[in-house]
Amino acid sequence: MRAEYVARINRVIDHIEANLAGDLPLESLAAVAAFSPYHFHRVFKAMVGENLSMFIRRRRVEKAASLLLFNPARPITQVALECGFSSPAAFARVFREAFGMSASEWIRCRGTADSKYREAHRNESQEVRKPRQAAAPAVRILDPVTRNWSWRLTMDSGEARVEVKSIPEMHVAYLRHIGPYAGDSALFGQLFGQLFSWAGPRGLIGADTKVVSIYQDDPGVTDEDRLRVDVAITVPVGTPTDGEIGTRTIPGGTYAVGHFEILPHQYSEIWQTMMGQWLPESGYQCSDGPCLEVYLNEAGEDPESTHIVELYIPVKPL
């Protein structure tokens, strides 16, 4: 069945993502998929749309580009080695092939509109998570009881708040989509509908269940048709899955958690608020790991219904 193939290839993609800095030989990846090495390469290319080596090289250079975008002070050579490149020369060649500029040039023009590559390859819907313009300053507030800091943000749609928290790991069951997704509420409705239809009869949806979207790629770096998003729910460790449904663990750690109450068309605004308004003033920078949307209410189909959502961004001190 196709669903079984999708599940196996998703396991391989997750394994690659978690081990980009290390060796990723064909034989070990084929074993993750439970395919023979001889057939695995063909199956992977047929289902993903690019061969295995191209996929690994693209994910390595995209990860490096994102790290440099949000952590420009990090040495380029260090980033190259952390992303699995064998030498600075190999990294420099692959980076220029991918982005039409050197890594140093990428850092200098980060977040600006004068990059020829970004003008040619990125549209407005893909820029929602990058700082682009000045915004009203975030107001920092000290809780007199807990002595923890939080921030109050002003948006066109109202106010929001951000806290930096230590979040435990989350074990989830997920369904993956590869391709454009920005502003496509029907797509997310379809994906979550399929996930809930699987989880409901198995008794996996309860009062403590978290409903999550996991964004694997940076829309400012990865081409729109290769963006990955997982729609997910928290499940007990060891929950069996089948078909296209897989399981994974979202790493615990330090996250900036933004709390928003918005209308369905305002998701791009809250990403811009977090990345363009809060992050530059916070004293934090993005750390490695996926960004999340956690949905706190069951919003109806009414376009005027309020969505209560939290954005989770992994961070570390600047």
C-alpha positions as CSV (number, residue, x, y, z in Angstrom):
1,M,0.0,0.0,0.0
2,R,1.1,3.5,-0.8
3,A,0.5,4.6,2.8
4,E,3.1,2.1,4.1
5,Y,5.7,3.5,1.6
6,V,4.9,7.0,2.8
7,A,5.4,6.1,6.4
8,R,8.7,4.4,5.7
9,I,10.1,7.3,3.7
10,N,8.9,9.7,6.4
11,R,11.0,7.7,8.9
12,V,14.0,8.1,6.7
13,I,13.5,11.9,6.3
14,D,13.1,12.2,10.1
15,H,16.3,10.2,10.6
16,I,18.2,12.4,8.1
17,E,17.0,15.6,9.7
18,A,18.2,14.4,13.1
19,N,21.6,13.3,11.8
20,L,22.6,15.9,9.2
21,A,26.0,16.4,10.8
22,G,26.9,12.8,10.6
23,D,27.5,10.1,8.0
24,L,24.3,9.0,6.2
25,P,25.3,6.0,4.1
26,L,22.7,4.5,1.7
27,E,22.8,1.2,3.6
28,S,21.9,2.6,6.9
29,L,19.1,4.7,5.5
30,A,17.7,1.7,3.6
31,A,17.7,-0.2,6.9
32,V,15.6,2.6,8.5
33,A,13.1,2.2,5.7
34,A,13.3,-1.6,5.8
35,F,14.0,-1.6,2.1
36,S,16.9,-3.3,0.3
37,P,19.6,-0.8,-0.6
38,Y,19.3,-1.7,-4.2
39,H,15.6,-0.7,-4.4
40,F,15.6,2.0,-1.7
41,H,17.3,4.7,-3.8
42,R,14.7,4.3,-6.6
43,V,11.8,4.3,-4.2
44,F,13.1,7.4,-2.4
45,K,13.5,9.4,-5.6
46,A,10.1,8.4,-6.9
47,M,8.3,9.5,-3.8
48,V,10.4,12.5,-2.8
49,G,11.1,13.9,-6.2
50,E,14.9,14.1,-5.8
51,N,17.5,11.5,-5.3
52,L,18.9,10.7,-1.9
53,S,22.2,12.5,-2.2
54,M,20.6,15.6,-3.6
55,F,18.0,15.7,-0.7
56,I,20.7,15.3,1.9
57,R,22.9,18.0,0.3
58,R,19.9,20.4,0.0
59,R,18.8,19.9,3.7
60,R,22.4,20.5,4.9
61,V,22.8,23.7,3.0
62,E,19.3,25.0,3.9
63,K,20.0,24.3,7.6
64,A,23.3,26.1,7.3
65,A,21.6,29.1,5.6
66,S,19.0,29.3,8.4
67,L,21.6,29.1,11.1
68,L,23.6,31.9,9.5
69,L,20.4,33.9,9.0
70,F,19.5,34.0,12.7
71,N,23.0,33.6,14.1
72,P,25.2,35.8,11.9
73,A,28.0,35.9,14.5
74,R,28.7,32.2,14.3
75,P,31.8,31.3,12.3
76,I,30.9,30.1,8.9
77,T,33.3,27.2,9.1
78,Q,31.7,26.0,12.3
79,V,28.3,26.1,10.8
80,A,29.5,24.2,7.8
81,L,30.9,21.4,9.9
82,E,27.8,21.3,12.1
83,C,25.7,20.8,9.0
84,G,27.7,17.8,7.8
85,F,30.0,19.3,5.2
86,S,33.4,17.7,5.0
87,S,35.4,21.0,4.4
88,P,34.9,24.7,4.1
89,A,35.6,24.5,0.3
90,A,32.9,21.9,-0.2
91,F,30.4,24.0,1.8
92,A,31.3,27.2,-0.1
93,R,30.8,25.5,-3.5
94,V,27.4,24.0,-2.5
95,F,26.2,27.2,-0.9
96,R,26.9,29.3,-4.0
97,E,25.3,26.7,-6.2
98,A,22.2,26.8,-4.0
99,F,21.8,30.5,-3.3
100,G,23.8,32.3,-6.0
101,M,26.0,34.0,-3.4
102,S,28.6,33.2,-0.8
103,A,27.7,32.6,2.8
104,S,29.3,35.9,3.7
105,E,27.1,37.7,1.2
106,W,24.1,35.9,2.6
107,I,24.8,37.2,6.1
108,R,25.3,40.7,4.9
109,C,22.0,40.9,3.0
110,R,20.0,38.8,5.5
111,G,16.4,40.1,5.9
112,T,16.7,42.6,3.1
113,A,15.0,42.9,-0.2
114,D,18.1,43.5,-2.3
115,S,19.2,39.9,-2.6
116,K,18.7,38.8,-6.2
117,Y,18.3,35.2,-5.2
118,R,15.5,36.0,-2.7
119,E,13.8,38.4,-5.2
120,A,13.8,35.6,-7.8
121,H,12.8,32.7,-5.6
122,R,10.8,33.9,-2.6
123,N,7.3,35.4,-2.7
124,E,5.5,37.4,0.0
125,S,3.8,34.4,1.6
126,Q,7.2,32.8,2.3
127,E,8.6,35.9,4.1
128,V,6.2,35.8,7.1
129,R,8.8,34.6,9.6
130,K,11.7,37.0,8.8
131,P,12.1,40.4,10.3
132,R,11.5,43.0,7.5
133,Q,10.4,46.3,9.0
134,A,10.5,48.3,12.2
135,A,7.7,47.5,14.7
136,A,6.4,48.9,17.9
137,P,8.8,47.9,20.8
138,A,7.9,45.0,23.0
139,V,7.2,45.9,26.6
140,R,9.0,43.8,29.1
141,I,7.2,43.0,32.4
142,L,8.6,41.4,35.5
143,D,6.3,39.1,37.5
144,P,6.6,40.2,41.1
145,V,5.9,36.7,42.4
146,T,7.8,34.4,40.1
147,R,10.4,37.0,39.1
148,N,10.1,35.8,35.5
149,W,10.1,38.2,32.6
150,S,7.4,38.3,29.9
151,W,6.8,40.6,27.0
152,R,3.7,42.4,25.8
153,L,3.4,42.9,22.0
154,T,1.2,45.2,20.1
155,M,-0.2,44.0,16.8
156,D,-2.7,45.5,14.3
157,S,-5.2,42.9,15.6
158,G,-4.6,43.5,19.3
159,E,-2.1,42.6,22.0
160,A,-0.2,39.4,22.6
161,R,2.3,38.1,25.2
162,V,5.5,36.1,25.1
163,E,7.2,34.1,27.7
164,V,10.5,32.1,27.6
165,K,9.9,28.7,29.1
166,S,11.5,25.3,29.6
167,I,9.3,22.9,27.7
168,P,9.4,19.1,28.2
169,E,9.7,16.9,25.1
170,M,6.4,15.9,23.4
171,H,5.8,12.5,21.8
172,V,3.4,12.9,18.9
173,A,1.6,11.1,16.1
174,Y,1.8,13.1,12.9
175,L,0.7,13.3,9.3
176,R,3.1,15.0,6.9
177,H,2.5,17.4,4.0
178,I,5.2,18.5,1.5
179,G,4.5,21.5,-0.6
180,P,2.9,25.0,-0.3
181,Y,0.7,25.6,2.8
182,A,0.7,29.3,3.6
183,G,-2.8,30.6,4.2
184,D,-4.4,27.3,3.0
185,S,-6.9,26.7,5.8
186,A,-8.6,24.0,3.7
187,L,-5.4,22.0,3.5
188,F,-4.9,22.1,7.3
189,G,-8.6,21.2,7.8
190,Q,-8.1,18.1,5.6
191,L,-4.9,17.0,7.2
192,F,-6.2,17.4,10.8
193,G,-9.5,15.7,9.7
194,Q,-7.5,12.7,8.5
195,L,-5.4,12.6,11.7
196,F,-8.4,12.9,14.0
197,S,-10.3,10.2,12.1
198,W,-7.4,7.9,12.8
199,A,-6.9,8.9,16.4
200,G,-10.5,9.2,17.6
201,P,-11.5,5.5,17.3
202,R,-8.2,4.6,19.1
203,G,-9.1,6.7,22.1
204,L,-6.1,9.0,21.6
205,I,-8.0,12.3,21.9
206,G,-8.6,13.6,25.4
207,A,-8.7,16.7,27.5
208,D,-4.8,16.8,27.8
209,T,-4.2,16.2,24.1
210,K,-2.1,18.9,22.5
211,V,-2.9,19.7,18.8
212,V,0.2,20.9,17.0
213,S,1.6,21.9,13.6
214,I,5.4,21.3,13.3
215,Y,7.2,23.5,10.7
216,Q,10.3,21.6,9.5
217,D,11.7,24.2,7.1
218,D,12.4,28.0,7.0
219,P,10.1,29.5,4.3
220,G,12.8,32.1,3.7
221,V,15.3,29.4,2.7
222,T,13.4,26.4,1.3
223,D,11.5,26.5,-2.0
224,E,7.8,26.5,-1.5
225,D,7.2,23.2,-3.2
226,R,9.6,21.4,-0.8
227,L,8.3,22.9,2.5
228,R,7.4,20.3,5.1
229,V,4.7,20.6,7.8
230,D,3.6,17.9,10.2
231,V,0.1,18.1,11.7
232,A,0.3,16.2,15.0
233,I,-1.3,15.3,18.4
234,T,0.4,14.3,21.5
235,V,0.2,10.5,22.2
236,P,1.7,8.1,24.8
237,V,5.1,6.8,24.1
238,G,4.9,3.5,22.3
239,T,1.6,4.3,20.6
240,P,1.4,2.0,17.5
241,T,0.7,3.7,14.1
242,D,-0.1,2.6,10.6
243,G,-0.4,3.9,7.1
244,E,0.8,7.5,6.6
245,I,0.6,8.2,10.4
246,G,4.0,8.2,12.1
247,T,5.4,9.0,15.5
248,R,8.2,11.3,16.5
249,T,9.5,13.2,19.5
250,I,9.6,17.0,19.6
251,P,12.7,17.9,21.6
252,G,12.3,19.6,25.0
253,G,14.3,22.7,25.8
254,T,14.0,26.5,26.0
255,Y,11.3,28.0,23.8
256,A,9.8,31.4,23.3
257,V,6.1,30.9,23.6
258,G,3.8,33.6,22.1
259,H,0.2,33.6,23.1
260,F,-2.3,35.0,20.5
261,E,-6.0,35.3,19.9
262,I,-6.5,35.9,16.2
263,L,-8.8,35.4,13.2
264,P,-7.9,32.7,10.6
265,H,-6.3,35.2,8.2
266,Q,-3.9,36.6,10.8
267,Y,-1.4,33.7,11.1
268,S,1.2,35.5,9.0
269,E,1.0,38.6,11.3
270,I,1.7,36.6,14.4
271,W,4.8,35.0,12.9
272,Q,6.0,38.4,11.8
273,T,5.3,39.8,15.3
274,M,7.4,37.1,16.9
275,M,10.3,37.2,14.5
276,G,10.3,40.8,13.5
277,Q,9.2,42.5,16.7
278,W,9.9,40.3,19.7
279,L,13.1,38.4,18.7
280,P,15.4,41.4,17.9
281,E,14.7,43.0,21.3
282,S,14.6,39.9,23.4
283,G,18.2,39.1,24.0
284,Y,17.6,35.7,22.5
285,Q,18.4,34.1,19.1
286,C,16.8,31.1,17.4
287,S,18.4,27.7,18.3
288,D,18.2,24.6,16.2
289,G,14.9,22.8,16.0
290,P,11.4,23.1,14.5
291,C,9.0,25.9,15.2
292,L,5.5,24.9,16.4
293,E,1.9,26.2,16.4
294,V,-0.1,24.8,19.4
295,Y,-3.8,25.2,19.1
296,L,-5.7,25.8,22.4
297,N,-9.3,25.9,21.2
298,E,-11.4,24.1,18.6
299,A,-12.1,27.0,16.2
300,G,-15.1,26.5,14.0
301,E,-15.5,26.9,10.3
302,D,-16.8,30.4,10.7
303,P,-14.2,32.8,9.2
304,E,-14.9,35.2,12.1
305,S,-14.2,32.6,14.8
306,T,-11.3,33.3,17.1
307,H,-8.3,31.0,17.0
308,I,-6.3,30.8,20.3
309,V,-2.8,29.7,19.4
310,E,0.7,29.6,20.8
311,L,3.8,29.8,18.8
312,Y,6.8,27.9,20.1
313,I,10.2,29.0,18.8
314,P,13.4,27.3,20.2
315,V,15.8,29.9,21.5
316,K,19.0,30.4,23.3
317,P,20.8,33.5,24.7
318,L,22.2,35.9,22.1
